[in-house]
Amino acid sequence: MSQIEINGSDTSTVHVLHLDLPPEAVDRFTTMAGTGEWPLKYGLGATHLRPAFVETVDLRDLGPMRLSQYLTEAYDVPSRALGEDKSRIDALRGHAVILPPQAFEATSQTLHVASPLRHVGSYAITAARGRGAALRTPSAKGEGSGGAPVAGPSFSRPLLFTLVGLAILIVLGLYFLL
């Protein structure tokens, strides 16, 4: 049994586990039952785990793609972060369980990984970058285009008289009804 310390504020680590079960038993282990029973959660010893973010990968479904390449493309794990584990990750057969940081509901906890799960490794995710350079135009800075500043919305007199007249009619109508 191995332990993994989960920091609830960590948003940059993905955890990879190998699942040693026959293919016909994988769904039953990794899917939460309608009764709330979830063998995967128990196998991890997790207190909080969000099913929507837990991914079970049948490694045969990757075809010619290796698991290390999948982690790089799907989870932004740089290949240098995999380091010496890359060949061990690519040699896995069967199923892998991938737990991104969102899977833990921002809750600090200690996972006690038990059979049929085996912790393969925890890897840093590449930090998100902006899509481009910051806008530097005057309008992006909130500056006008040279014209006079525009005041807030203004009401025209006919609209104001119409609204006042409507309010008076409503009050008179309520007065006569009561």
C-alpha positions in Angstrom: 0.0 0.0 0.0 1.3 3.4 -0.9 0.3 6.9 0.2 -0.3 10.0 -1.7 -0.6 13.4 0.0 -3.2 15.6 -1.7 -2.9 19.3 -1.1 -6.4 20.8 -1.5 -5.0 24.0 -3.0 -2.9 22.2 -5.6 -4.1 22.7 -9.1 -1.0 21.5 -11.0 -0.6 17.8 -10.3 -2.0 14.8 -12.1 -1.8 11.4 -10.5 -1.6 8.2 -12.5 -2.5 4.8 -11.2 -2.4 1.3 -12.8 -5.5 -0.8 -12.3 -4.8 -4.5 -12.2 -8.2 -6.1 -12.9 -9.6 -8.2 -15.8 -11.4 -6.0 -18.4 -14.9 -7.3 -17.3 -14.4 -6.1 -13.8 -13.1 -2.6 -14.6 -16.5 -0.8 -15.0 -17.8 -2.2 -11.8 -14.7 -1.0 -9.9 -14.4 2.4 -11.4 -18.1 3.4 -11.7 -20.1 4.7 -8.8 -23.2 2.6 -8.2 -26.7 4.1 -7.8 -26.5 3.2 -4.1 -23.4 5.4 -3.7 -21.0 2.4 -3.5 -17.7 3.2 -5.3 -14.9 0.6 -5.0 -12.4 3.0 -6.6 -13.0 5.6 -3.9 -12.5 2.9 -1.3 -9.4 1.5 -3.0 -7.9 5.0 -2.9 -9.0 5.6 0.7 -10.3 9.0 -0.5 -12.6 11.1 1.6 -13.6 13.4 -1.4 -13.5 12.3 -5.0 -15.5 13.7 -7.9 -16.6 11.0 -10.4 -16.8 13.5 -13.3 -13.1 14.1 -13.2 -11.8 10.6 -12.7 -10.7 9.1 -16.0 -10.2 5.4 -16.6 -8.3 4.6 -19.7 -8.2 1.3 -21.5 -4.7 1.4 -22.8 -5.7 -0.6 -25.9 -8.0 2.3 -26.9 -5.0 4.6 -27.3 -4.0 2.6 -30.3 -0.4 3.5 -31.4 -0.4 6.4 -28.9 1.6 5.8 -25.8 0.2 6.7 -22.3 3.0 9.2 -21.8 2.0 11.0 -25.0 -1.6 10.9 -23.9 -0.7 12.5 -20.6 1.2 15.2 -22.5 -1.6 16.0 -24.9 -4.7 15.5 -22.7 -3.3 16.8 -19.4 -0.5 19.1 -20.4 2.1 17.1 -18.6 5.4 18.0 -20.1 7.4 15.0 -21.2 10.4 16.2 -19.1 8.1 16.0 -16.0 7.7 12.3 -16.7 11.4 11.9 -16.6 12.6 8.3 -16.0 9.0 7.1 -15.5 8.3 7.5 -19.2 9.4 4.0 -20.2 7.6 2.5 -17.2 4.4 4.4 -18.0 4.5 3.3 -21.6 5.1 -0.4 -20.6 1.8 -0.5 -18.7 -0.9 -2.9 -20.0 -4.6 -3.0 -19.1 -6.2 0.1 -17.6 -4.9 3.3 -16.0 -6.8 5.7 -13.7 -5.9 9.3 -14.1 -6.8 11.8 -11.3 -6.4 15.4 -12.2 -6.5 18.0 -9.4 -10.2 18.7 -9.9 -11.0 15.2 -8.9 -10.3 16.0 -5.2 -12.8 18.8 -4.7 -10.0 21.1 -3.4 -9.8 18.9 -0.3 -6.6 18.0 1.4 -6.4 14.3 2.1 -4.1 11.3 2.3 -4.8 8.6 -0.2 -4.0 5.1 0.9 -3.7 3.3 -2.5 -4.6 -0.4 -2.1 -4.8 -3.3 -4.5 -5.9 -3.6 -7.3 -4.6 0.0 -7.7 -0.9 0.8 -7.9 0.4 4.3 -7.8 2.5 4.9 -11.0 3.4 8.5 -10.3 2.3 12.1 -9.8 3.3 14.7 -12.4 3.3 18.5 -12.7 0.9 20.0 -15.3 2.1 22.9 -17.5 0.8 26.2 -16.1 -1.8 27.8 -18.4 -0.6 30.7 -20.5 -2.4 33.6 -21.9 -3.6 33.3 -25.4 -1.7 36.3 -26.7 -0.2 39.7 -25.9 -2.1 42.2 -23.8 -4.2 44.7 -25.8 -2.6 48.1 -25.8 -5.0 50.2 -27.7 -6.6 53.3 -26.1 -10.1 51.7 -26.2 -8.8 48.6 -24.4 -7.4 50.8 -21.7 -10.8 52.4 -21.3 -9.9 55.6 -23.0 -12.3 57.2 -25.4 -11.8 57.7 -29.1 -11.3 61.4 -28.9 -15.0 62.4 -28.8 -16.8 64.0 -25.9 -17.4 61.6 -23.0 -20.8 60.1 -23.0 -23.0 60.6 -19.9 -25.2 57.9 -18.6 -28.5 57.1 -20.2 -30.8 60.0 -20.8 -34.6 59.8 -21.0 -36.5 61.9 -23.6 -39.4 64.1 -22.3 -42.1 62.3 -24.2 -41.0 59.0 -22.7 -41.0 60.5 -19.2 -44.5 62.0 -19.6 -45.7 58.6 -20.9 -44.3 56.8 -17.9 -45.8 59.3 -15.4 -49.2 59.2 -17.1 -49.1 55.4 -17.0 -48.3 55.4 -13.3 -51.2 57.8 -12.6 -53.6 55.5 -14.6 -52.5 52.5 -12.6 -53.0 54.3 -9.2 -56.5 55.6 -10.3 -57.5 52.1 -11.5 -56.5 50.5 -8.2 -58.3 53.3 -6.2 -61.6 52.6 -8.0 -61.3 48.8 -7.7 -60.8 48.9 -4.0 
